[in-house]
Amino acid sequence: MKIDMALSFAINPQDYDATRPSYPQSFTKHIKGLLNNGSEILDVGSGTGKACEKLAHSSCTINALDPSMELLTILESKNLENTSCICGTFEESELPANAYDVILFGQSFHWINDRIVYNKSKRILKDKGYLCLLWYNFCSELPSIMHRIRTILEKHCSLFHDDPFNNFVDLRNHDKKIREQFQVNNLALKQKMALTVNSQYERENLITLISTFSYVKMLPQKQQQELFKTLRQELPKNTVTIPQEYVMYIVQKESAPISDV
């Protein structure tokens, strides 16, 4: 089920590219600070290249890895500098050892098998290389409109709670879990960044964004249409402001203890 949900992003990839948010400039600035001339980046779950677009103009090489050729086709159409595409999953792709200075997981880390992701990442990272884990999420202090949306999605989407990183997850609880995983896998947390951004959506744009969620994409077409009809009835016609939380962890391949950031 997990891989089926991940592959569902290939459905209507143009909507995914048009409505999924990019990453804050302050985050990508910190990632660029980890790079040197000729650095090698692996962007895991690159999708249509939201992170690649921010990093492609630096003097590095980007390898964009994604299981969806449909999403990668859109990325390739952007003709980003020094960027090549690999179609496949992180678990099954043959990736060279000690090859990457930075491995980036932008909204993708939760899709990968826990038993594989840490050991394989450490194997393909260069010594002192970095993992950068980025997520965005609806703010935990949700305005009333988002509570209404959540109620509608829970009612219409049977797989709502099967998404490994639900759009309504509490990032504070997630923080505790991810730090414990770093500790167990001998990865040193060098920095954590968090930022809240107010995003504005017209009703139809917000519905299109919601249509890109995996548990919505997995619905039969008739149920999707019923969901969208309900959302149109419940959402205001005017612009909606939605706070979105962004978080990034930068961890390093070494045996040093986790720093209390």
C-alpha positions in Angstrom: 0.0 0.0 0.0 2.8 2.4 0.9 4.5 2.2 -2.6 1.1 2.4 -4.3 0.4 5.7 -2.4 3.8 7.0 -3.3 3.4 6.2 -7.0 0.0 7.9 -7.0 1.8 11.3 -7.4 2.2 10.4 -11.1 -1.5 11.1 -11.6 -2.0 14.6 -13.0 1.6 15.6 -12.4 1.0 19.1 -13.8 -1.3 19.8 -10.8 1.4 18.6 -8.5 3.9 20.9 -10.0 1.6 23.9 -10.1 0.3 23.8 -6.5 2.8 22.0 -4.3 4.8 24.7 -2.4 8.5 25.2 -2.9 11.0 25.5 0.0 12.0 28.7 1.8 15.0 30.6 0.5 16.5 30.5 4.0 16.5 26.7 3.9 18.1 26.4 0.5 20.7 29.0 1.5 21.8 26.8 4.3 22.0 23.8 2.0 24.2 25.8 -0.4 26.5 26.5 2.5 27.3 22.8 2.8 28.4 22.7 -0.8 31.8 23.2 -2.5 32.6 23.5 -6.2 31.8 20.1 -7.8 29.7 18.8 -4.9 27.4 15.9 -5.7 23.8 16.1 -4.5 21.3 13.3 -4.5 17.7 14.6 -4.4 15.6 11.7 -3.2 11.9 11.9 -4.2 12.7 14.9 -6.3 9.2 15.0 -7.9 9.0 17.8 -10.4 12.1 19.5 -9.0 10.9 21.9 -6.3 14.3 21.6 -4.5 16.4 21.2 -7.7 15.1 24.5 -9.0 16.5 26.3 -5.9 19.9 24.5 -6.1 20.6 24.1 -9.8 22.4 27.4 -10.2 25.1 26.5 -7.6 28.3 24.9 -8.8 27.3 21.4 -8.0 25.9 18.3 -9.8 22.3 17.2 -8.9 21.1 13.7 -9.3 17.3 13.7 -9.1 15.9 10.3 -8.0 12.1 9.6 -8.2 10.0 6.5 -8.9 7.7 8.5 -11.2 8.8 9.0 -14.8 5.8 11.4 -15.2 7.1 13.7 -12.5 10.7 13.5 -13.8 9.5 14.4 -17.3 8.3 17.7 -16.0 11.6 18.2 -14.2 13.5 17.4 -17.3 11.4 20.0 -19.3 12.8 22.7 -17.0 16.3 22.2 -18.4 18.0 22.8 -15.0 21.8 23.2 -15.0 23.9 20.2 -14.1 20.8 18.1 -13.2 20.2 14.6 -14.3 17.3 12.3 -13.6 17.2 8.7 -12.3 13.9 6.9 -12.3 13.6 4.4 -9.5 13.0 4.0 -5.8 15.7 4.8 -3.2 15.5 1.2 -1.9 16.0 -0.5 -5.2 18.3 1.9 -7.2 21.9 1.0 -7.4 23.7 4.0 -6.1 27.5 4.2 -5.8 29.2 4.1 -2.4 30.9 7.2 -0.9 29.6 9.3 -3.8 27.4 12.2 -2.5 28.3 15.2 -0.4 24.6 15.9 0.3 21.5 13.7 0.2 18.4 15.7 0.2 15.0 14.3 1.2 12.4 17.0 0.5 9.0 15.8 1.7 10.1 12.2 0.9 11.9 10.6 3.8 8.8 9.2 5.3 8.1 7.1 2.1 11.3 5.1 2.4 11.7 1.9 4.4 13.2 2.7 7.8 15.2 -0.5 7.8 17.0 0.6 4.6 17.1 4.4 4.5 19.7 5.1 7.2 22.2 2.3 6.4 22.0 3.0 2.6 22.3 6.8 3.1 25.5 6.3 5.2 26.9 3.9 2.6 26.5 6.3 -0.3 27.4 9.5 1.5 31.0 10.7 1.5 32.8 10.9 4.8 31.4 13.9 6.7 28.6 14.1 4.2 25.2 15.5 5.1 21.6 14.4 5.1 19.1 17.2 4.7 15.5 16.3 5.6 12.8 18.8 4.8 9.1 18.7 5.5 6.2 21.1 5.2 2.9 20.8 6.8 -0.3 22.6 7.7 0.4 24.6 10.9 -0.4 22.8 14.1 -2.3 25.9 15.2 -4.9 25.4 12.5 -7.5 28.1 11.7 -11.1 26.9 11.7 -11.3 26.5 8.0 -8.5 23.8 8.1 -10.4 21.9 10.9 -13.3 21.8 8.5 -11.1 20.6 5.7 -9.6 17.9 7.9 -13.1 16.7 9.0 -14.2 16.4 5.3 -11.0 14.5 4.3 -11.4 12.1 7.1 -14.9 11.4 6.1 -14.3 10.9 2.4 -10.8 9.4 2.4 -10.5 5.9 3.8 -6.7 6.1 3.5 -6.4 9.4 5.3 -4.5 7.9 8.2 -2.5 5.5 6.1 -0.3 8.3 4.6 3.0 7.9 6.4 3.3 11.6 6.8 -0.1 13.0 6.9 -0.6 16.7 5.9 -2.1 17.3 9.4 0.7 15.5 11.4 2.0 17.3 14.5 5.6 18.2 13.7 6.4 18.5 17.4 5.7 14.8 18.0 7.5 14.0 14.8 10.5 15.9 16.1 11.0 13.6 19.0 10.8 10.5 16.8 13.2 11.7 14.2 15.8 12.8 16.9 15.6 9.3 18.4 16.3 7.8 15.0 19.3 10.0 14.5 20.7 8.9 17.9 20.2 5.2 17.1 21.9 5.5 13.7 24.9 7.5 14.9 24.1 10.6 12.9 25.0 14.0 14.4 22.3 16.6 14.2 24.1 19.8 13.2 21.1 22.1 12.8 17.3 22.2 12.8 15.4 25.1 11.2 11.7 25.8 11.5 9.7 28.5 9.8 6.0 29.3 9.4 4.8 30.9 6.1 1.3 32.2 5.4 0.2 31.0 2.0 -2.8 32.3 0.2 -5.1 30.2 -1.9 -8.1 30.8 -4.1 -10.7 28.2 -3.5 -10.0 26.2 -6.7 -6.3 26.4 -6.2 -6.7 25.0 -2.7 -8.9 22.2 -4.0 -6.3 21.4 -6.6 -3.6 21.3 -3.9 -5.7 18.9 -1.9 -6.2 16.7 -5.0 -2.4 16.1 -5.0 -2.5 14.4 -1.6 -1.8 10.7 -1.9 -4.9 9.6 0.0 -7.1 11.7 -2.3 -5.4 10.4 -5.4 -6.1 6.9 -4.4 -9.9 7.5 -4.3 -12.1 6.2 -7.1 -13.1 8.9 -9.5 -16.7 9.1 -8.3 -15.6 9.5 -4.7 -13.1 12.2 -5.7 -15.8 14.2 -7.4 -18.0 13.9 -4.3 -15.1 15.1 -2.1 -14.4 18.1 -4.4 -18.1 19.0 -4.5 -18.2 19.0 -0.7 -15.1 21.2 -0.5 -16.6 23.7 -3.0 -19.7 23.9 -0.8 -17.7 24.3 2.4 -14.8 26.6 1.4 -15.2 30.3 1.0 -15.0 31.7 -2.5 -12.6 34.4 -1.4 -8.9 33.9 -0.8 -8.0 31.7 2.2 -4.8 32.3 4.2 -3.2 29.0 5.5 -0.2 28.9 7.8 2.3 26.3 6.7 5.1 25.0 8.9 8.5 24.1 7.3 11.1 22.2 9.1 14.6 21.1 8.1 17.1 18.8 9.8 20.8 18.8 8.7 22.6 15.7 10.0 26.1 14.6 9.4 27.7 11.2 8.8 29.9 10.7 11.8 29.9 9.0 15.1 29.8 12.2 17.2 26.9 12.4 19.7 23.8 14.3 18.8 24.0 17.9 19.7 21.1 19.5 21.5 20.0 22.0 18.9 
